[in-house]
Amino acid sequence: MNIETKLRGSLAMSLLSLTILVFFYFQQQSELQRYEIENYSLQNRCDSLYDELFIRHVENGRYEATFEHLKEVNPKLGDEIEEWMNHETE
């Protein structure tokens, strides 16, 4: 083998390696974009669930305030409802 053949072989191997590396780089970039889109989607879903939970907490607070007011206005009915909630709804 002369030096020219060795140089051609080295050049061919280098180009093949470079082609493979470029292919893997672009494949990795496309996967990274896909993961970023999924992450964005999950973040939106999490924010939506947080907002929904906040709404439910506000509604629950209103029901509790209404119940406390009912117990002040009509203690007998308040006690009856509380008894029913504690024993009949399980």
Secondary structure as UniProt FT lines:
FT   HELIX           3..73
FT   HELIX           75..87
//
